[in-house]
């Protein structure tokens, strides 16, 4: 999932459930996700 502020710096992060029921977080790479809206799709 992308973590960070919308429109700003974000990181792609993987969360994995561990056998002891905790979550391990692993950061993969920097990303920038932008929302896709109908206004931005060419028809």
C-alpha distance matrix in Angstrom:
0.0 3.8 6.3 9.9 12.6 12.7 14.9 14.8 13.4 9.7 8.1 5.6 5.4 6.5 8.3 11.7 14.5 17.7 21.2 22.1 19.5 17.5 13.9 13.4 10.7 10.6 9.7 10.1 11.0 11.4 10.2 11.3 10.0 13.0 13.8 16.1 19.1 22.5 24.2 22.4 23.0 26.3 28.4
3.8 0.0 3.8 6.7 9.3 9.5 11.3 11.1 9.7 6.1 5.5 4.6 6.1 8.9 11.0 14.7 17.6 20.5 24.2 24.8 22.3 19.9 16.2 15.4 12.1 11.7 9.6 10.0 9.7 8.9 7.3 8.0 7.3 10.5 12.0 14.8 17.9 21.5 22.6 20.7 21.8 25.1 27.5
6.3 3.8 0.0 3.8 7.1 8.8 11.1 10.0 8.6 5.3 5.4 6.5 6.8 10.0 11.3 15.1 17.7 20.3 24.1 24.2 21.6 18.9 15.4 14.7 11.3 11.5 9.5 11.1 10.8 9.6 9.0 9.5 9.6 12.4 13.9 17.2 20.0 23.7 24.5 22.8 24.4 27.8 30.3
9.9 6.7 3.8 0.0 3.8 6.5 8.7 7.0 6.0 4.3 6.6 9.1 10.2 13.6 14.9 18.7 21.1 23.6 27.3 27.2 24.7 21.7 18.4 17.7 14.2 14.3 11.8 13.4 12.2 9.9 9.5 9.0 9.8 11.9 13.8 17.4 19.9 23.7 23.9 22.4 24.5 27.8 30.6
12.6 9.3 7.1 3.8 0.0 3.8 6.2 5.2 6.4 6.5 9.8 12.3 13.7 17.1 18.3 22.1 24.4 27.0 30.7 30.4 27.8 24.9 21.7 21.2 17.9 18.1 15.5 16.8 15.2 12.3 11.2 9.5 9.9 10.9 12.5 16.3 18.3 22.0 21.8 20.6 23.1 26.4 29.3
12.7 9.5 8.8 6.5 3.8 0.0 3.8 5.4 7.9 7.9 11.3 13.0 15.1 18.2 19.7 23.5 25.8 28.8 32.4 32.4 29.6 27.0 23.7 23.4 20.0 20.0 17.4 18.0 16.2 13.3 11.0 8.3 7.7 7.6 9.0 12.7 14.6 18.3 18.0 16.8 19.4 22.8 25.6
14.9 11.3 11.1 8.7 6.2 3.8 0.0 3.8 7.1 8.4 12.0 14.0 16.7 20.1 22.1 25.8 28.5 31.4 35.1 35.2 32.6 29.9 26.5 25.7 22.2 21.6 18.5 18.6 16.1 12.7 10.3 7.0 7.4 6.7 9.2 12.5 14.5 18.0 17.1 15.5 18.3 21.3 24.5
14.8 11.1 10.0 7.0 5.2 5.4 3.8 0.0 3.8 6.3 10.1 12.9 15.4 19.1 21.1 24.9 27.6 30.2 33.9 34.0 31.6 28.6 25.2 24.1 20.4 19.7 16.5 16.9 14.2 10.6 9.3 7.1 8.9 9.7 12.5 15.9 18.1 21.7 20.9 19.0 21.7 24.6 27.9
13.4 9.7 8.6 6.0 6.4 7.9 7.1 3.8 0.0 3.8 7.0 10.4 12.9 16.6 18.9 22.5 25.5 27.7 31.5 31.7 29.6 26.4 23.0 21.5 17.7 16.6 13.2 13.6 10.9 7.4 7.2 6.5 9.3 11.4 14.5 17.8 20.5 24.1 23.6 21.4 23.7 26.6 29.8
9.7 6.1 5.3 4.3 6.5 7.9 8.4 6.3 3.8 0.0 3.8 6.8 9.2 13.0 15.2 18.9 21.9 24.3 28.1 28.4 26.2 23.3 19.7 18.3 14.5 13.5 10.3 10.8 8.7 5.9 5.4 5.8 7.8 10.7 13.5 16.7 19.7 23.4 23.5 21.4 23.2 26.2 29.2
8.1 5.5 5.4 6.6 9.8 11.3 12.0 10.1 7.0 3.8 0.0 3.8 6.0 9.8 12.4 15.9 19.1 21.3 25.1 25.6 23.7 20.8 17.1 15.2 11.5 10.0 6.6 7.1 5.7 4.4 5.4 7.8 9.5 13.0 15.7 18.6 21.8 25.4 26.0 23.6 25.0 28.0 30.8
5.6 4.6 6.5 9.1 12.3 13.0 14.0 12.9 10.4 6.8 3.8 0.0 3.8 7.0 10.2 13.4 16.9 19.3 23.0 24.0 22.0 19.5 15.7 13.9 10.4 8.7 6.0 5.4 5.5 6.2 6.2 8.8 9.5 13.3 15.4 17.9 21.3 24.7 25.8 23.4 24.2 27.2 29.7
5.4 6.1 6.8 10.2 13.7 15.1 16.7 15.4 12.9 9.2 6.0 3.8 0.0 3.8 6.6 9.9 13.3 15.6 19.4 20.2 18.3 15.7 11.9 10.1 6.7 5.6 4.5 5.7 7.7 9.2 9.9 12.4 12.7 16.3 18.0 20.5 23.7 27.1 28.5 26.4 27.1 30.2 32.6
6.5 8.9 10.0 13.6 17.1 18.2 20.1 19.1 16.6 13.0 9.8 7.0 3.8 0.0 3.8 6.5 10.1 12.5 16.1 17.5 15.6 13.5 9.8 8.2 5.9 5.2 6.4 7.3 10.3 12.5 13.1 15.6 15.4 18.9 20.1 22.3 25.5 28.7 30.4 28.4 28.7 31.8 33.9
8.3 11.0 11.3 14.9 18.3 19.7 22.1 21.1 18.9 15.2 12.4 10.2 6.6 3.8 0.0 3.8 6.8 9.5 13.1 14.1 12.0 9.9 6.2 5.6 4.7 6.5 8.9 10.7 13.8 15.7 16.3 18.5 18.0 21.2 22.0 24.3 27.2 30.4 32.3 30.6 31.1 34.3 36.2
11.7 14.7 15.1 18.7 22.1 23.5 25.8 24.9 22.5 18.9 15.9 13.4 9.9 6.5 3.8 0.0 3.8 6.2 9.7 11.3 9.6 8.4 5.5 5.1 6.6 8.2 11.4 12.9 16.4 18.8 19.6 22.0 21.5 24.7 25.4 27.3 30.2 33.3 35.4 33.7 33.9 37.0 38.7
14.5 17.6 17.7 21.1 24.4 25.8 28.5 27.6 25.5 21.9 19.1 16.9 13.3 10.1 6.8 3.8 0.0 3.8 6.8 8.2 6.1 5.9 4.6 6.4 9.1 11.5 14.8 16.6 20.1 22.3 23.0 25.2 24.5 27.4 27.8 29.8 32.4 35.4 37.7 36.3 36.4 39.7 41.1
17.7 20.5 20.3 23.6 27.0 28.8 31.4 30.2 27.7 24.3 21.3 19.3 15.6 12.5 9.5 6.2 3.8 0.0 3.8 5.4 5.3 5.3 5.8 6.7 10.3 12.5 16.2 18.1 21.7 24.3 25.4 27.9 27.5 30.6 31.2 33.3 36.0 39.0 41.2 39.7 39.9 43.1 44.6
21.2 24.2 24.1 27.3 30.7 32.4 35.1 33.9 31.5 28.1 25.1 23.0 19.4 16.1 13.1 9.7 6.8 3.8 0.0 3.8 5.4 7.4 9.2 10.4 14.1 16.2 19.9 21.7 25.4 28.0 29.1 31.6 31.1 34.2 34.6 36.5 39.1 42.0 44.4 43.0 43.0 46.2 47.5
22.1 24.8 24.2 27.2 30.4 32.4 35.2 34.0 31.7 28.4 25.6 24.0 20.2 17.5 14.1 11.3 8.2 5.4 3.8 0.0 3.9 5.7 8.8 10.6 14.4 17.1 20.7 23.1 26.6 28.9 30.1 32.4 32.0 35.0 35.4 37.6 40.0 43.1 45.3 44.1 44.4 47.7 49.1
19.5 22.3 21.6 24.7 27.8 29.6 32.6 31.6 29.6 26.2 23.7 22.0 18.3 15.6 12.0 9.6 6.1 5.3 5.4 3.9 0.0 3.8 6.7 9.7 13.0 16.1 19.5 21.9 25.2 27.3 28.1 30.1 29.3 32.1 32.2 34.4 36.7 39.7 42.0 41.0 41.3 44.7 46.0
17.5 19.9 18.9 21.7 24.9 27.0 29.9 28.6 26.4 23.3 20.8 19.5 15.7 13.5 9.9 8.4 5.9 5.3 7.4 5.7 3.8 0.0 3.8 6.7 9.9 13.3 16.6 19.3 22.5 24.4 25.5 27.5 27.1 30.0 30.5 32.9 35.4 38.6 40.6 39.4 40.0 43.4 45.0
13.9 16.2 15.4 18.4 21.7 23.7 26.5 25.2 23.0 19.7 17.1 15.7 11.9 9.8 6.2 5.5 4.6 5.8 9.2 8.8 6.7 3.8 0.0 3.8 6.4 9.9 13.0 15.7 18.8 20.7 21.7 23.8 23.5 26.5 27.1 29.6 32.2 35.4 37.3 36.0 36.6 40.0 41.7
13.4 15.4 14.7 17.7 21.2 23.4 25.7 24.1 21.5 18.3 15.2 13.9 10.1 8.2 5.6 5.1 6.4 6.7 10.4 10.6 9.7 6.7 3.8 0.0 3.8 6.7 10.1 12.8 16.1 18.3 19.9 22.4 22.6 25.9 27.0 29.5 32.4 35.7 37.5 35.8 36.4 39.6 41.6
10.7 12.1 11.3 14.2 17.9 20.0 22.2 20.4 17.7 14.5 11.5 10.4 6.7 5.9 4.7 6.6 9.1 10.3 14.1 14.4 13.0 9.9 6.4 3.8 0.0 3.8 6.6 9.7 12.7 14.6 16.2 18.7 19.2 22.6 24.0 26.6 29.6 33.0 34.5 32.7 33.5 36.7 38.9
10.6 11.7 11.5 14.3 18.1 20.0 21.6 19.7 16.6 13.5 10.0 8.7 5.6 5.2 6.5 8.2 11.5 12.5 16.2 17.1 16.1 13.3 9.9 6.7 3.8 0.0 3.8 6.3 9.6 12.2 14.2 17.2 18.1 21.7 23.6 26.0 29.3 32.7 34.1 31.9 32.5 35.5 37.9
9.7 9.6 9.5 11.8 15.5 17.4 18.5 16.5 13.2 10.3 6.6 6.0 4.5 6.4 8.9 11.4 14.8 16.2 19.9 20.7 19.5 16.6 13.0 10.1 6.6 3.8 0.0 3.8 6.2 8.4 10.7 13.9 15.3 19.0 21.3 23.8 27.2 30.7 31.7 29.3 30.2 33.1 35.7
10.1 10.0 11.1 13.4 16.8 18.0 18.6 16.9 13.6 10.8 7.1 5.4 5.7 7.3 10.7 12.9 16.6 18.1 21.7 23.1 21.9 19.3 15.7 12.8 9.7 6.3 3.8 0.0 3.8 7.2 9.3 12.9 14.3 18.1 20.6 22.7 26.3 29.5 30.6 27.9 28.5 31.1 33.7
11.0 9.7 10.8 12.2 15.2 16.2 16.1 14.2 10.9 8.7 5.7 5.5 7.7 10.3 13.8 16.4 20.1 21.7 25.4 26.6 25.2 22.5 18.8 16.1 12.7 9.6 6.2 3.8 0.0 3.8 6.4 10.1 12.3 16.0 18.9 21.1 24.7 28.0 28.6 25.8 26.6 29.1 32.0
11.4 8.9 9.6 9.9 12.3 13.3 12.7 10.6 7.4 5.9 4.4 6.2 9.2 12.5 15.7 18.8 22.3 24.3 28.0 28.9 27.3 24.4 20.7 18.3 14.6 12.2 8.4 7.2 3.8 0.0 3.8 7.2 10.1 13.5 16.8 19.2 22.7 26.1 26.3 23.5 24.8 27.3 30.4
10.2 7.3 9.0 9.5 11.2 11.0 10.3 9.3 7.2 5.4 5.4 6.2 9.9 13.1 16.3 19.6 23.0 25.4 29.1 30.1 28.1 25.5 21.7 19.9 16.2 14.2 10.7 9.3 6.4 3.8 0.0 3.8 6.4 9.9 13.1 15.5 19.0 22.3 22.6 19.8 21.0 23.6 26.7
11.3 8.0 9.5 9.0 9.5 8.3 7.0 7.1 6.5 5.8 7.8 8.8 12.4 15.6 18.5 22.0 25.2 27.9 31.6 32.4 30.1 27.5 23.8 22.4 18.7 17.2 13.9 12.9 10.1 7.2 3.8 0.0 3.8 6.5 10.1 12.6 15.9 19.3 19.2 16.5 18.2 21.0 24.1
10.0 7.3 9.6 9.8 9.9 7.7 7.4 8.9 9.3 7.8 9.5 9.5 12.7 15.4 18.0 21.5 24.5 27.5 31.1 32.0 29.3 27.1 23.5 22.6 19.2 18.1 15.3 14.3 12.3 10.1 6.4 3.8 0.0 3.8 6.7 9.3 12.6 16.1 16.5 14.1 15.5 18.6 21.5
13.0 10.5 12.4 11.9 10.9 7.6 6.7 9.7 11.4 10.7 13.0 13.3 16.3 18.9 21.2 24.7 27.4 30.6 34.2 35.0 32.1 30.0 26.5 25.9 22.6 21.7 19.0 18.1 16.0 13.5 9.9 6.5 3.8 0.0 3.8 6.4 9.4 12.9 13.0 10.7 12.7 15.9 18.8
13.8 12.0 13.9 13.8 12.5 9.0 9.2 12.5 14.5 13.5 15.7 15.4 18.0 20.1 22.0 25.4 27.8 31.2 34.6 35.4 32.2 30.5 27.1 27.0 24.0 23.6 21.3 20.6 18.9 16.8 13.1 10.1 6.7 3.8 0.0 3.8 6.3 10.0 10.6 9.2 11.0 14.6 17.0
16.1 14.8 17.2 17.4 16.3 12.7 12.5 15.9 17.8 16.7 18.6 17.9 20.5 22.3 24.3 27.3 29.8 33.3 36.5 37.6 34.4 32.9 29.6 29.5 26.6 26.0 23.8 22.7 21.1 19.2 15.5 12.6 9.3 6.4 3.8 0.0 3.8 6.9 8.2 6.6 7.5 11.2 13.4
19.1 17.9 20.0 19.9 18.3 14.6 14.5 18.1 20.5 19.7 21.8 21.3 23.7 25.5 27.2 30.2 32.4 36.0 39.1 40.0 36.7 35.4 32.2 32.4 29.6 29.3 27.2 26.3 24.7 22.7 19.0 15.9 12.6 9.4 6.3 3.8 0.0 3.8 5.3 5.5 6.8 10.5 12.1
22.5 21.5 23.7 23.7 22.0 18.3 18.0 21.7 24.1 23.4 25.4 24.7 27.1 28.7 30.4 33.3 35.4 39.0 42.0 43.1 39.7 38.6 35.4 35.7 33.0 32.7 30.7 29.5 28.0 26.1 22.3 19.3 16.1 12.9 10.0 6.9 3.8 0.0 3.8 5.4 5.4 8.4 9.1
24.2 22.6 24.5 23.9 21.8 18.0 17.1 20.9 23.6 23.5 26.0 25.8 28.5 30.4 32.3 35.4 37.7 41.2 44.4 45.3 42.0 40.6 37.3 37.5 34.5 34.1 31.7 30.6 28.6 26.3 22.6 19.2 16.5 13.0 10.6 8.2 5.3 3.8 0.0 3.8 5.8 8.2 9.7
22.4 20.7 22.8 22.4 20.6 16.8 15.5 19.0 21.4 21.4 23.6 23.4 26.4 28.4 30.6 33.7 36.3 39.7 43.0 44.1 41.0 39.4 36.0 35.8 32.7 31.9 29.3 27.9 25.8 23.5 19.8 16.5 14.1 10.7 9.2 6.6 5.5 5.4 3.8 0.0 3.8 6.5 9.3
23.0 21.8 24.4 24.5 23.1 19.4 18.3 21.7 23.7 23.2 25.0 24.2 27.1 28.7 31.1 33.9 36.4 39.9 43.0 44.4 41.3 40.0 36.6 36.4 33.5 32.5 30.2 28.5 26.6 24.8 21.0 18.2 15.5 12.7 11.0 7.5 6.8 5.4 5.8 3.8 0.0 3.8 6.2
26.3 25.1 27.8 27.8 26.4 22.8 21.3 24.6 26.6 26.2 28.0 27.2 30.2 31.8 34.3 37.0 39.7 43.1 46.2 47.7 44.7 43.4 40.0 39.6 36.7 35.5 33.1 31.1 29.1 27.3 23.6 21.0 18.6 15.9 14.6 11.2 10.5 8.4 8.2 6.5 3.8 0.0 3.8
28.4 27.5 30.3 30.6 29.3 25.6 24.5 27.9 29.8 29.2 30.8 29.7 32.6 33.9 36.2 38.7 41.1 44.6 47.5 49.1 46.0 45.0 41.7 41.6 38.9 37.9 35.7 33.7 32.0 30.4 26.7 24.1 21.5 18.8 17.0 13.4 12.1 9.1 9.7 9.3 6.2 3.8 0.0
